Amino acid sequence: MSSEDRAHHRAKILVCDDDFNVRLLTRQCLEAENLAVVEAADGPEALDVFIRERPDLVFLDVEMPGMTGLEVCKRLRQMPQGESIPIMIVTGSDDRQSIDQGFEAGATQYKTKPVNWSLLGRDVQYMLRASDAFNALKRQEDRLRYLAYYDPLTSLPNRRSFNEQLNRILKRCRRHKTSAALLFIDLDHFKRINDSIGHGRGDRLLVEIAKRLTVELREDDAINYYSDKSAEEETVDSTTEIARLGGDEFTVVLSDISDVMQVERVANRILNSLSEPIALQSHNPVVTPSVGIAIFPQDGEDPDTLVRNADTAMYAAKAQGRACYRFYDEAMNALAVEQLKMEEELRDAMSNHELELRYQPQVDISSGEVVSMEALVRWKHPDRGMISPLEFIPVAERTGQIIELGEWVMVEVARHCQYWDSMGLRPFRVCINISPLQFNQSNLTESIGNFLQRSGMDPKRLELELTESAIMTDAQTNIEKLQQLKSLGLELAVDDFGTGYSSLSYLKRFPIDTLKIDQSFVADLDSPDGAAIVDAIIALSKTLKLRVIAEGIEEKEQLDYLVQRGCDLLQGYFFSRPIYPEDVPDMLRQNFTEALSQS
């Protein structure tokens, strides 16, 4: 239930206690807060009342004859309507084991007797508000989970789904010693067509292209958009996987192909179908595709190589005049050579001192002071000038150079901290981004521990920013890794929170300190959905007692909104662009209280 709905709804509380006097006292406290109360004297009755009345919160005594409160709590959690409802358990036991048993049973909050009756109503109201925020974020989680795997425009699987499917298909083909084909499709002159007919019609054109691919390939091939088959399944079924990677890029994966002629037939059908005019009101554009084809295993034995070679073949098709297909061959490596050049230049950049760090301040709303800085890498190329991180970071990720780059960042941060300390500046946190590849290193904790020992840096000054998707890849295993990092004294933050697919049940178990609201939500604050998501994340942070920071603040209206909602830290161009290390002392002397107080 949203907070808006809550305003028009008198929340209902189920009070279960075998002591009549306790139930009476609890009712009086809750009704004083304008809460409706239903009662149960024992466990079985509580379950019946819960099913009948559908309360918004359960107040549950542990020590009851017949069926304990812990048993009731477990049974409630097994019901669909009880999965996420807040449950407050009350008991006279305050030992660690009893508390652990309460939370293991599914309790949201654990209170020991004697109960502070004067605060009970407030505590329940707080739990209800936290539940609202939790449910809002859960709805967003469900939407994000869909968006994580499907393209919202065409409803085709997206890049993430494509990557997972391709990996599964290649594993199966490798196990059964069969072949697969990847067709990389790029629409010819799409930008020009899109600009001429308008982006709205351009989107409808992409939807029609997706439909034609689906219909054309369904004629002979088994379509399986999102397979539930595991990588270990032994059955061999030929399938065709269609995906939209983004923009005007589509892929088709043919598994367990018998010969090249089969691939050619599919490619020709795609060319013929997509080259037919598309009726869009007064426009009938003709959009031809260029198709690049790579065959597993000869053109690549792993997904990355296969995609890269199919992409190379697609560019070769465009060079041939477009509206055709080309199979990959070794002569098409010009693009790969250019990529290799950037990889080599990036490697040299670290040793030639072409990489630099900039620091973007993070402002505390309570004091107006800069209390932390995010370290950001910049590449000043001697010939090309400044190269965007959007260009070289993916190269570093793909080649594994991100590991070395991450180590370089830490060394530079330590050196700059020594410089600032020598000037007598007050200490502040420095936030360092950790890539998924870095995080997945088996010796990450050992490596960072050695760095801290060598540098003499106070670990409390470092906050590692980890992406939501990185820590959720294998949540159970990563909890242990995060705990190891935490044991070093570091602070941990989840970067770009809200864009991934975190399980909220796991989130509260992660030993993290900070949630960082993705800048896309800040940019979208003027929409109801964007504002609701930001509100939910801030409320969730308060519930979990986490620090929350919003990035990408550029406008006064965004600042005002976040200050009013109690966002702890603020970051963005409104305060400052990333600055040189030498400019940090002046930045620390600034105070933004006046700008914040006007909010």
C-alpha positions as CSV (number, residue, x, y, z in Angstrom):
1,M,0.0,0.0,0.0
2,S,1.4,3.4,-0.9
3,S,1.7,6.2,1.6
4,E,-1.0,8.1,-0.3
5,D,-3.4,5.1,0.0
6,R,-2.4,4.9,3.7
7,A,-3.7,8.4,4.3
8,H,-7.2,7.2,3.3
9,H,-6.9,3.9,5.1
10,R,-7.1,3.1,8.8
11,A,-4.4,0.6,9.3
12,K,-5.5,-2.7,11.0
13,I,-3.3,-4.3,13.6
14,L,-3.6,-7.9,14.7
15,V,-2.7,-8.3,18.4
16,C,-2.1,-11.8,19.5
17,D,-1.4,-12.5,23.2
18,D,-2.8,-15.0,25.7
19,D,-2.9,-12.3,28.4
20,F,-6.2,-10.4,28.2
21,N,-4.7,-7.4,30.1
22,V,-1.8,-7.1,27.7
23,R,-4.3,-7.2,24.7
24,L,-6.4,-4.5,26.4
25,L,-3.4,-2.3,27.0
26,T,-2.1,-2.8,23.5
27,R,-5.5,-2.0,22.0
28,Q,-5.7,1.3,24.0
29,C,-2.2,2.4,22.9
30,L,-2.8,1.6,19.2
31,E,-6.3,3.0,19.1
32,A,-4.9,6.2,20.5
33,E,-2.9,6.4,17.3
34,N,-6.1,6.0,15.2
35,L,-5.2,2.4,14.4
36,A,-7.8,-0.4,14.1
37,V,-7.2,-3.4,16.3
38,V,-8.3,-7.0,16.0
39,E,-7.4,-9.6,18.6
40,A,-6.5,-13.2,19.0
41,A,-5.9,-15.1,22.3
42,D,-3.7,-17.9,20.9
43,G,-1.8,-19.1,17.8
44,P,-4.6,-21.0,15.9
45,E,-7.0,-18.1,16.4
46,A,-4.4,-15.6,15.2
47,L,-4.0,-17.6,12.0
48,D,-7.8,-17.6,11.4
49,V,-8.1,-13.9,12.2
50,F,-5.2,-13.1,9.9
51,I,-6.8,-14.9,7.0
52,R,-10.2,-13.3,7.6
53,E,-9.2,-9.7,8.5
54,R,-6.0,-9.3,6.4
55,P,-4.3,-6.9,8.8
56,D,-1.5,-4.5,7.9
57,L,0.7,-5.5,10.9
58,V,0.9,-8.3,13.4
59,F,1.8,-7.8,17.1
60,L,2.8,-11.2,18.4
61,D,3.7,-12.6,21.9
62,V,6.3,-15.4,21.8
63,E,5.3,-17.2,25.0
64,M,1.9,-18.7,24.4
65,P,0.6,-22.2,25.3
66,G,0.0,-24.7,22.5
67,M,1.5,-22.8,19.6
68,T,4.3,-20.3,20.3
69,G,4.5,-16.9,18.6
70,L,7.6,-18.2,16.7
71,E,5.5,-21.0,15.2
72,V,2.8,-18.5,14.3
73,C,5.3,-16.2,12.7
74,K,6.7,-19.0,10.6
75,R,3.3,-20.0,9.4
76,L,2.4,-16.4,8.5
77,R,5.5,-16.1,6.4
78,Q,4.5,-19.3,4.5
79,M,1.2,-17.6,3.4
80,P,1.3,-15.5,0.2
81,Q,-0.4,-12.6,2.0
82,G,2.1,-12.9,4.9
83,E,5.4,-12.8,3.0
84,S,6.1,-9.1,3.4
85,I,3.8,-8.0,6.2
86,P,5.6,-6.4,9.2
87,I,5.6,-8.6,12.3
88,M,6.5,-7.3,15.8
89,I,7.5,-10.1,18.2
90,V,7.4,-9.4,21.9
91,T,9.1,-11.6,24.5
92,G,10.6,-11.6,27.9
93,S,13.8,-13.1,26.6
94,D,16.6,-10.7,25.7
95,D,19.5,-13.1,25.0
96,R,21.2,-13.3,21.7
97,Q,19.9,-16.8,20.9
98,S,16.2,-15.8,21.5
99,I,16.6,-12.7,19.3
100,D,18.2,-14.7,16.5
101,Q,15.4,-17.3,16.7
102,G,12.9,-14.4,16.4
103,F,14.4,-13.0,13.2
104,E,14.9,-16.5,11.8
105,A,11.2,-17.1,12.2
106,G,10.6,-14.0,10.1
107,A,10.1,-11.2,12.6
108,T,10.5,-7.7,11.3
109,Q,11.1,-6.2,14.8
110,Y,11.9,-7.8,18.1
111,K,10.9,-6.2,21.4
112,T,11.7,-7.3,24.9
113,K,9.4,-7.0,28.0
114,P,8.6,-4.8,29.7
115,V,7.2,-2.9,26.7
116,N,7.5,0.9,26.7
117,W,3.8,1.5,26.1
118,S,4.2,5.2,25.5
119,L,6.3,4.5,22.5
120,L,4.5,1.5,21.1
121,G,2.1,3.4,18.9
122,R,4.9,5.4,17.4
123,D,6.9,2.3,16.8
124,V,4.0,0.6,15.0
125,Q,3.4,3.7,12.8
126,Y,7.1,3.7,11.9
127,M,7.0,0.1,10.9
128,L,3.9,0.8,8.8
129,R,5.7,3.6,7.0
130,A,8.8,1.4,6.5
131,S,6.5,-1.3,5.1
132,D,5.0,1.1,2.6
133,A,8.5,2.1,1.4
134,F,9.5,-1.6,1.3
135,N,6.5,-2.5,-0.8
136,A,7.0,0.4,-3.2
137,L,10.6,-0.7,-3.7
138,K,9.4,-4.3,-4.1
139,R,7.1,-3.2,-6.9
140,Q,9.9,-1.3,-8.5
141,E,12.1,-4.4,-8.0
142,D,9.6,-6.5,-10.0
143,R,9.5,-3.9,-12.8
144,L,13.3,-3.7,-12.8
145,R,13.6,-7.4,-12.9
146,Y,11.5,-7.4,-16.1
147,L,13.5,-4.5,-17.6
148,A,16.7,-6.4,-16.7
149,Y,15.8,-9.1,-19.2
150,Y,13.4,-7.5,-21.7
151,D,13.4,-4.5,-24.0
152,P,10.4,-2.4,-23.1
153,L,9.8,-1.1,-26.6
154,T,9.8,-4.4,-28.6
155,S,9.3,-6.9,-25.7
156,L,12.2,-8.9,-27.1
157,P,14.9,-10.2,-24.8
158,N,17.5,-7.5,-24.2
159,R,21.3,-7.5,-24.1
160,R,21.5,-9.1,-20.6
161,S,19.1,-11.9,-21.6
162,F,21.0,-12.4,-24.9
163,N,24.3,-12.7,-23.1
164,E,22.9,-15.3,-20.7
165,Q,21.2,-17.3,-23.5
166,L,24.2,-17.2,-25.7
167,N,26.4,-18.6,-22.9
168,R,23.9,-21.4,-22.2
169,I,23.6,-22.3,-25.9
170,L,27.4,-22.4,-26.4
171,K,27.8,-24.6,-23.3
172,R,25.2,-27.0,-24.7
173,C,26.8,-27.0,-28.2
174,R,30.2,-27.6,-26.7
175,R,28.9,-30.5,-24.6
176,H,27.2,-32.1,-27.6
177,K,29.9,-31.1,-30.1
178,T,27.4,-29.2,-32.3
179,S,27.6,-25.8,-34.0
180,A,25.8,-22.5,-33.5
181,A,25.5,-19.3,-35.6
182,L,25.2,-15.7,-34.3
183,L,23.6,-13.2,-36.7
184,F,24.3,-9.6,-35.8
185,I,21.8,-7.3,-37.5
186,D,22.2,-3.6,-37.9
187,L,19.6,-1.4,-39.8
188,D,21.1,0.6,-42.6
189,H,20.9,4.4,-42.3
190,F,18.5,4.1,-39.5
191,K,19.5,7.4,-37.9
192,R,18.8,9.3,-41.1
193,I,15.4,7.6,-41.4
194,N,14.6,8.2,-37.7
195,D,15.5,11.9,-38.0
196,S,13.3,12.3,-41.1
197,I,10.1,10.6,-39.9
198,G,10.4,11.5,-36.2
199,H,11.5,9.5,-33.2
200,G,7.9,8.4,-32.4
201,R,7.5,6.8,-35.8
202,G,11.1,5.5,-35.5
203,D,10.1,3.6,-32.4
204,R,7.0,2.1,-34.2
205,L,9.4,1.1,-37.0
206,L,11.6,-0.8,-34.6
207,V,8.5,-2.5,-33.1
208,E,7.5,-3.6,-36.7
209,I,11.0,-4.9,-37.4
210,A,10.9,-7.0,-34.2
211,K,7.5,-8.4,-35.2
212,R,8.8,-9.3,-38.7
213,L,11.8,-11.1,-37.2
214,T,9.6,-13.0,-34.9
215,V,7.1,-14.0,-37.6
216,E,9.7,-14.8,-40.2
217,L,11.7,-17.1,-38.0
218,R,8.7,-18.8,-36.4
219,E,7.9,-20.4,-39.7
220,D,10.6,-23.0,-39.5
221,D,12.4,-22.5,-36.2
222,A,11.4,-23.1,-32.6
223,I,11.3,-19.7,-30.9
224,N,12.3,-19.7,-27.3
225,Y,12.6,-16.1,-26.0
226,Y,13.6,-16.8,-22.4
227,S,14.5,-20.4,-21.8
228,D,14.1,-21.9,-18.4
229,K,16.4,-24.7,-19.4
230,S,19.5,-25.0,-17.3
231,A,23.0,-25.2,-18.8
232,E,23.1,-28.8,-17.6
233,E,20.1,-30.0,-19.6
234,E,21.1,-32.9,-21.8
235,T,18.3,-32.7,-24.4
236,V,19.4,-31.2,-27.7
237,D,16.7,-28.9,-29.2
238,S,17.4,-26.5,-32.1
239,T,16.2,-23.1,-31.1
240,T,16.3,-19.6,-32.5
241,E,16.9,-16.8,-30.0
242,I,16.0,-13.2,-31.0
243,A,17.1,-10.2,-29.0
244,R,17.3,-6.4,-29.3
245,L,20.7,-5.2,-28.0
246,G,19.7,-1.6,-28.2
247,G,19.1,1.1,-30.8
248,D,18.8,-0.5,-34.2
249,E,20.9,-3.6,-33.3
250,F,19.3,-7.1,-33.2
251,T,20.7,-10.5,-32.8
252,V,19.6,-14.0,-33.9
253,V,21.2,-17.1,-32.4
254,L,20.7,-20.4,-34.2
255,S,21.6,-23.4,-32.1
256,D,22.6,-26.9,-33.2
257,I,22.9,-26.0,-36.9
258,S,23.4,-28.8,-39.4
259,D,25.3,-26.8,-42.1
260,V,26.1,-23.3,-43.4
261,M,23.2,-23.5,-45.9
262,Q,20.7,-23.5,-43.1
263,V,22.2,-20.2,-41.8
264,E,22.2,-18.7,-45.3
265,R,18.5,-19.6,-45.7
266,V,17.7,-17.8,-42.4
267,A,19.9,-14.8,-43.4
268,N,18.1,-14.5,-46.7
269,R,14.7,-14.7,-45.1
270,I,15.7,-11.8,-42.8
271,L,17.0,-9.7,-45.7
272,N,13.8,-10.2,-47.7
273,S,11.4,-9.6,-44.9
274,L,13.0,-6.6,-43.4
275,S,13.6,-4.9,-46.8
276,E,9.8,-4.7,-47.5
277,P,8.3,-1.2,-47.1
278,I,6.8,-0.5,-43.6
279,A,3.5,1.4,-43.5
280,L,3.7,4.2,-40.9
281,Q,0.8,6.5,-41.6
282,S,1.9,8.8,-44.4
283,H,5.3,7.2,-44.6
284,N,6.4,3.9,-46.1
285,P,10.1,3.7,-45.3
286,V,12.3,0.9,-46.5
287,V,14.8,-0.2,-44.0
288,T,17.4,-2.7,-45.1
289,P,19.6,-4.7,-42.7
290,S,23.3,-5.5,-42.8
291,V,23.9,-8.9,-41.2
292,G,27.2,-10.2,-39.9
293,I,27.5,-13.9,-39.2
294,A,29.9,-15.8,-36.9
295,I,29.9,-19.6,-36.5
296,F,30.7,-21.4,-33.3
297,P,33.3,-22.9,-32.7
298,Q,35.5,-21.9,-35.7
299,D,34.8,-18.1,-35.4
300,G,34.9,-18.0,-31.7
301,E,34.8,-20.5,-28.8
302,D,33.5,-18.1,-26.3
303,P,30.6,-15.6,-26.3
304,D,32.7,-12.4,-26.3
305,T,34.8,-13.6,-29.3
306,L,31.8,-14.7,-31.2
307,V,29.9,-11.4,-30.7
308,R,33.0,-9.4,-31.6
309,N,33.5,-11.4,-34.8
310,A,29.8,-11.2,-35.8
311,D,30.0,-7.5,-35.2
312,T,33.1,-7.2,-37.4
313,A,31.3,-9.2,-40.1
314,M,28.4,-6.8,-39.9
315,Y,30.6,-3.8,-40.6
316,A,32.1,-5.8,-43.5
317,A,28.5,-6.2,-44.9
318,K,28.0,-2.4,-44.6
319,A,31.3,-1.9,-46.5
320,Q,30.1,-4.2,-49.2
321,G,27.1,-1.9,-49.9
322,R,24.7,-2.7,-47.1
323,A,21.5,-4.8,-47.5
324,C,23.5,-8.0,-47.5
325,Y,25.1,-10.5,-45.1
326,R,28.7,-11.5,-44.7
327,F,30.3,-14.5,-42.9
328,Y,33.2,-13.6,-40.7
329,D,36.7,-14.4,-41.9
330,E,40.2,-13.5,-40.7
331,A,40.6,-10.6,-43.2
332,M,38.0,-8.6,-41.3
333,N,40.3,-7.7,-38.4
334,A,40.7,-4.0,-39.1
335,L,38.3,-3.1,-36.4
336,A,39.9,-5.6,-34.0
337,V,43.2,-3.9,-34.7
338,E,41.8,-0.5,-33.8
339,Q,40.5,-2.0,-30.5
340,L,43.9,-3.6,-29.8
341,K,45.5,-0.2,-30.4
342,M,43.3,1.4,-27.6
343,E,44.1,-1.5,-25.3
344,E,47.9,-1.0,-25.9
345,E,47.6,2.8,-25.5
346,L,45.6,2.3,-22.2
347,R,48.3,0.1,-20.9
348,D,50.9,2.7,-21.8
349,A,48.8,5.5,-20.3
350,M,49.2,4.1,-16.8
351,S,53.0,4.0,-17.0
352,N,53.2,7.3,-19.0
353,H,51.2,9.3,-16.4
354,E,48.4,10.1,-18.8
355,L,45.8,9.0,-16.3
356,E,44.6,11.4,-13.7
357,L,42.2,11.4,-10.8
358,R,39.5,14.0,-10.2
359,Y,37.5,14.3,-7.0
360,Q,33.8,15.2,-6.8
361,P,32.6,16.4,-3.4
362,Q,29.7,15.0,-1.4
363,V,27.9,17.4,0.8
364,D,26.4,16.6,4.2
365,I,22.9,18.2,4.5
366,S,23.1,18.5,8.3
367,S,26.4,20.6,8.3
368,G,26.7,21.9,4.7
369,E,30.3,20.6,4.7
370,V,32.1,18.4,2.2
371,V,32.5,15.1,4.1
372,S,33.6,12.8,1.3
373,M,34.9,12.8,-2.3
374,E,34.4,10.3,-5.1
375,A,37.6,9.5,-7.0
376,L,37.0,9.5,-10.8
377,V,39.6,8.5,-13.5
378,R,40.3,10.7,-16.5
379,W,42.6,9.9,-19.5
380,K,44.5,12.8,-21.1
381,H,45.7,11.3,-24.3
382,P,48.7,13.1,-25.9
383,D,47.2,13.1,-29.4
384,R,43.4,12.6,-28.9
385,G,43.0,14.9,-25.9
386,M,40.6,13.9,-23.1
387,I,39.1,10.4,-23.7
388,S,35.8,9.7,-22.0
389,P,35.6,7.0,-19.3
390,L,32.7,5.7,-21.3
391,E,35.2,4.7,-24.0
392,F,38.2,3.3,-22.1
393,I,36.5,1.8,-19.1
394,P,34.7,-0.9,-21.2
395,V,38.0,-1.6,-22.9
396,A,39.7,-2.0,-19.6
397,E,36.8,-4.3,-18.4
398,R,37.0,-6.4,-21.5
399,T,40.7,-6.9,-21.4
400,G,41.1,-7.3,-17.7
401,Q,43.1,-4.1,-17.5
402,I,40.5,-2.8,-15.0
403,I,42.3,-4.8,-12.3
404,E,45.6,-2.9,-12.8
405,L,43.6,0.3,-13.2
406,G,41.8,-0.2,-9.9
407,E,45.1,-0.8,-8.2
408,W,46.5,2.4,-9.7
409,V,43.5,4.3,-8.4
410,M,44.1,3.1,-4.9
411,V,47.7,4.0,-4.9
412,E,47.0,7.5,-6.2
413,V,44.2,8.0,-3.6
414,A,46.7,7.0,-0.9
415,R,49.3,9.4,-2.3
416,H,46.8,12.3,-2.4
417,C,45.6,11.6,1.1
418,Q,49.2,11.9,2.4
419,Y,49.5,15.2,0.5
420,W,46.3,16.5,2.1
421,D,47.2,15.3,5.5
422,S,50.6,17.1,5.3
423,M,48.6,20.3,4.8
424,G,46.7,19.7,8.1
425,L,43.3,19.2,6.4
426,R,40.5,17.5,8.2
427,P,40.2,13.9,7.1
428,F,37.3,12.9,4.8
429,R,36.1,9.7,3.1
430,V,37.3,8.9,-0.4
431,C,34.9,6.8,-2.4
432,I,36.5,4.4,-5.0
433,N,34.5,2.5,-7.6
434,I,35.1,-1.3,-7.7
435,S,34.3,-2.9,-11.0
436,P,32.5,-6.3,-11.2
437,L,35.7,-7.9,-12.5
438,Q,37.7,-6.5,-9.5
439,F,35.0,-7.7,-7.1
440,N,35.1,-11.2,-8.5
441,Q,38.8,-11.6,-7.8
442,S,39.3,-14.5,-5.3
443,N,42.1,-12.6,-3.6
444,L,40.4,-9.1,-3.4
445,T,40.3,-8.9,0.4
446,E,44.0,-10.0,0.6
447,S,45.0,-7.5,-2.1
448,I,43.3,-4.6,-0.4
449,G,44.6,-5.6,3.0
450,N,48.2,-5.6,1.6
451,F,47.6,-2.2,0.1
452,L,46.3,-0.8,3.4
453,Q,49.4,-2.2,5.2
454,R,51.8,-0.8,2.6
455,S,50.2,2.6,2.4
456,G,49.5,3.1,6.1
457,M,46.1,4.5,5.1
458,D,43.3,4.5,7.6
459,P,40.8,2.0,6.2
460,K,37.9,4.2,7.6
461,R,38.8,6.8,5.0
462,L,38.0,4.5,2.2
463,E,34.5,3.6,0.9
464,L,34.3,1.0,-1.8
465,E,31.5,1.6,-4.3
466,L,30.1,-1.7,-5.7
467,T,27.4,-2.0,-8.3
468,E,24.1,-3.6,-7.4
469,S,24.4,-6.2,-10.1
470,A,27.9,-7.2,-9.1
471,I,27.0,-8.1,-5.5
472,M,23.8,-9.8,-6.6
473,T,25.4,-12.2,-9.1
474,D,25.9,-14.7,-6.3
475,A,24.3,-13.0,-3.3
476,Q,24.9,-15.7,-0.7
477,T,28.6,-16.1,-1.6
478,N,29.1,-12.3,-1.9
479,I,27.7,-11.7,1.6
480,E,30.8,-13.5,3.0
481,K,33.1,-11.5,0.7
482,L,31.6,-8.3,1.8
483,Q,32.0,-9.3,5.4
484,Q,35.7,-10.0,4.8
485,L,36.1,-6.5,3.2
486,K,34.2,-5.0,6.1
487,S,36.5,-6.7,8.6
488,L,39.4,-4.6,7.1
489,G,37.7,-1.5,8.5
490,L,36.5,-0.3,5.1
491,E,33.1,1.3,4.4
492,L,30.9,-0.2,1.6
493,A,28.4,1.4,-0.6
494,V,26.0,0.1,-3.3
495,D,26.4,2.3,-6.3
496,D,23.6,3.1,-8.8
497,F,21.0,1.6,-6.4
498,G,17.7,1.0,-8.0
499,T,18.9,0.1,-11.5
500,G,19.6,-3.5,-10.7
501,Y,17.5,-6.3,-9.3
502,S,18.4,-6.6,-5.6
503,S,16.5,-9.0,-3.6
504,L,15.4,-7.0,-0.6
505,S,15.7,-10.0,1.7
506,Y,19.4,-10.1,0.8
507,L,19.9,-6.4,0.9
508,K,19.3,-6.2,4.7
509,R,21.9,-9.0,5.2
510,F,24.7,-7.2,3.2
511,P,27.2,-5.4,5.6
512,I,26.9,-2.1,3.7
513,D,27.0,1.4,4.9
514,T,25.6,3.5,2.1
515,L,23.0,3.3,-0.7
516,K,23.7,5.6,-3.6
517,I,20.7,6.6,-5.6
518,D,21.3,6.4,-9.3
519,Q,21.4,9.8,-11.1
520,S,18.8,8.6,-13.6
521,F,16.2,8.7,-10.8
522,V,17.4,12.1,-9.7
523,A,17.0,13.4,-13.2
524,D,13.5,12.0,-13.2
525,L,12.4,13.6,-10.0
526,D,9.8,15.7,-11.8
527,S,7.8,12.5,-12.7
528,P,5.6,10.7,-10.1
529,D,7.5,7.4,-10.7
530,G,10.9,8.9,-10.3
531,A,10.0,10.7,-7.1
532,A,8.3,7.6,-5.7
533,I,11.4,5.5,-6.3
534,V,13.6,8.1,-4.6
535,D,11.3,8.4,-1.7
536,A,11.2,4.6,-1.3
537,I,15.0,4.3,-1.4
538,I,15.4,7.0,1.2
539,A,12.8,5.4,3.4
540,L,14.4,2.0,3.0
541,S,17.8,3.5,3.9
542,K,16.3,4.9,7.1
543,T,14.7,1.6,8.0
544,L,18.0,-0.3,7.4
545,K,20.0,2.5,9.2
546,L,22.1,3.1,6.1
547,R,23.5,6.3,4.8
548,V,21.9,7.4,1.6
549,I,23.5,9.7,-1.1
550,A,22.0,11.0,-4.3
551,E,24.3,11.7,-7.3
552,G,23.8,13.7,-10.4
553,I,22.2,16.8,-8.8
554,E,22.3,19.6,-11.3
555,E,19.3,21.8,-10.5
556,K,18.0,23.7,-7.5
557,E,14.7,21.9,-7.6
558,Q,16.4,18.5,-7.3
559,L,18.4,19.8,-4.4
560,D,15.3,21.2,-2.6
561,Y,13.4,17.9,-3.0
562,L,16.2,15.7,-1.7
563,V,16.9,18.0,1.3
564,Q,13.2,18.0,2.2
565,R,13.2,14.2,2.1
566,G,16.2,13.9,4.4
567,C,18.8,12.5,1.9
568,D,22.0,12.4,3.9
569,L,24.6,13.3,1.3
570,L,24.4,15.1,-2.0
571,Q,26.6,15.0,-5.1
572,G,26.5,16.6,-8.5
573,Y,27.4,19.5,-10.7
574,F,25.2,21.8,-8.7
575,F,28.0,21.8,-6.1
576,S,31.0,21.2,-8.2
577,R,32.4,19.3,-11.2
578,P,35.2,16.8,-10.4
579,I,38.2,18.8,-9.3
580,Y,42.0,18.4,-9.3
581,P,43.6,17.1,-6.1
582,E,45.2,20.5,-5.6
583,D,41.8,22.1,-5.5
584,V,40.5,19.9,-2.7
585,P,41.7,22.1,0.1
586,D,39.7,25.1,-1.1
587,M,36.7,22.8,-1.6
588,L,36.9,21.6,2.0
589,R,36.8,25.2,3.2
590,Q,33.5,25.8,1.5
591,N,30.2,25.5,3.3
592,F,26.9,25.0,1.5
593,T,24.7,25.6,4.4
594,E,23.1,28.7,2.8
595,A,22.2,26.8,-0.4
596,L,20.8,24.0,1.7
597,S,18.8,26.2,4.1
598,Q,17.0,27.8,1.2
599,S,15.6,24.4,0.3
